[in-house]
Amino acid sequence: MSIEKELRVKLTEEELKKLVKSFDIIGSREKAVAIIEIPDELSEKKTLIAEAIMKVHKNVVAVLRKKSPRKGTFRLRKYELLLGEKNTEVLHKESGCRFLLDPRKVYFSVRESAERLRISEKVKENEKILVMFGGVAPYPIVIAKKRDVNKIYSIEINPKAHEYAIKNVLLNKVGDVVIPILGDVREICPLIRQKFDRILMPLPEKAYEFLDVALSCSKKGTIIHLYGVSEEKNLFDDLEKKVVLEMKKLNKKYKTIERRKVLPFGPRKWKVCLDIRIL
Ligand SMILES: C[S@@+](CC[C@H](N)C(=O)[O-])C[C@H]1O[C@@H](n2cnc3c(N)ncnc32)[C@H](O)[C@@H]1O
């Protein structure tokens, strides 16, 4: 049965239209958590909605309602537990990998699984890779599982996400390749003293501010995957202007090899990615 069918008897047509029906389910067949956006007008019906989700998806043990946008350095949001277990730690399965995480304590997006696979497909044999803003290490683990690489450093500032990254590296048996490090990329990257073949910068709101750090770890031929947020009407313009300025300042030559829309990022906004090769 679908959630819509289940709710049709509990909500009016008007209320159903207002409900943001798309929700995320993070976890496994054994235990999962649902995350949903419910508009204020439907607050009174929140428990009914959560019950419908748990009735249709038997593996969902808790329903969380988004209560704020993502905020702060750790990119976390507030949630309200509508129904179910207080313990929202889950083992999420994706692309043959397993990620242990609590969505209330760390950033994780199930919607980015295709992007993780797409990046992994670009990786060449024996590459040395730097993943800035690594989170619970989904990018490094998907890459390490799919490709034969040399080393992947995953730098993350949220101690809880770093703790999960270590557990996930062990869970996925990629400890010979993936090295999670706790700290601010601005402090940690220079200490690694390496030049990388590929650098991932998955912090859309601010990644460009760390281009100088990425460039200090790059060499001729390094590919940088720079994520950003742009208005729909001029998709890549803002981010490209920022890159031009930053590169000029740092006296670096580069070529943009790909521009991509990744995912919707709010009303008329997109998460985008620029793939840049250092010349
Ligand atoms: C958008 S999330 C992406 C996480 C992960 N790459 C993923 O795809 O699930 C950005 C992450 O960068 C971390 N972060 C923010 N500023 C940082 C910094 N200066 N140094 C290291 N990590 C940082 C946040 O804690 C957050 O986990």
The ligand as an SDF file (V2000), in Angstrom:
LIG
                    3D

 27 29  0  0  0  0  0  0  0  0999 V2000
   27.6440   18.6350    3.2390 C   0  0  0  0  0  0  0  0  0  0  0  0
   28.4110   17.6340    4.4510 S   0  0  0  0  0  0  0  0  0  0  0  0
   29.0660   16.3280    3.4380 C   0  0  0  0  0  0  0  0  0  0  0  0
   29.5110   15.1390    4.2220 C   0  0  0  0  0  0  0  0  0  0  0  0
   29.8980   13.9210    3.3730 C   0  0  0  0  0  0  0  0  0  0  0  0
   30.8950   14.2640    2.3880 N   0  0  0  0  0  0  0  0  0  0  0  0
   28.6840   13.3160    2.7160 C   0  0  0  0  0  0  0  0  0  0  0  0
   28.5650   13.4130    1.4960 O   0  0  0  0  0  0  0  0  0  0  0  0
   27.8570   12.7170    3.4210 O   0  0  0  0  0  0  0  0  0  0  0  0
   29.8370   18.5940    4.8370 C   0  0  0  0  0  0  0  0  0  0  0  0
   30.6530   18.0440    5.9920 C   0  0  0  0  0  0  0  0  0  0  0  0
   31.8140   18.8850    6.1350 O   0  0  0  0  0  0  0  0  0  0  0  0
   32.1250   19.0250    7.5000 C   0  0  0  0  0  0  0  0  0  0  0  0
   32.9310   20.2630    7.6040 N   0  0  0  0  0  0  0  0  0  0  0  0
   32.4970   21.5550    7.5650 C   0  0  0  0  0  0  0  0  0  0  0  0
   33.5340   22.4200    7.6390 N   0  0  0  0  0  0  0  0  0  0  0  0
   34.6520   21.6600    7.7110 C   0  0  0  0  0  0  0  0  0  0  0  0
   36.0410   21.9590    7.8030 C   0  0  0  0  0  0  0  0  0  0  0  0
   36.4760   23.2330    7.8200 N   0  0  0  0  0  0  0  0  0  0  0  0
   36.9320   20.9390    7.8550 N   0  0  0  0  0  0  0  0  0  0  0  0
   36.5050   19.6540    7.8330 C   0  0  0  0  0  0  0  0  0  0  0  0
   35.1960   19.2970    7.7490 N   0  0  0  0  0  0  0  0  0  0  0  0
   34.2810   20.2750    7.6920 C   0  0  0  0  0  0  0  0  0  0  0  0
   30.7760   19.0390    8.2010 C   0  0  0  0  0  0  0  0  0  0  0  0
   30.8710   18.6610    9.5430 O   0  0  0  0  0  0  0  0  0  0  0  0
   29.9670   18.0390    7.3400 C   0  0  0  0  0  0  0  0  0  0  0  0
   30.0290   16.7490    7.8870 O   0  0  0  0  0  0  0  0  0  0  0  0
  1  2  1  0
  2  3  1  0
  2 10  1  0
  3  4  1  0
  4  5  1  0
  5  6  1  0
  5  7  1  0
  7  8  2  0
  7  9  1  0
 10 11  1  0
 11 12  1  0
 11 26  1  0
 12 13  1  0
 13 14  1  0
 13 24  1  0
 14 15  1  0
 14 23  1  0
 15 16  2  0
 16 17  1  0
 17 18  1  0
 17 23  2  0
 18 19  1  0
 18 20  2  0
 20 21  1  0
 21 22  2  0
 22 23  1  0
 24 25  1  0
 24 26  1  0
 26 27  1  0
M  CHG  2   2   1   9  -1
M  END
$$$$
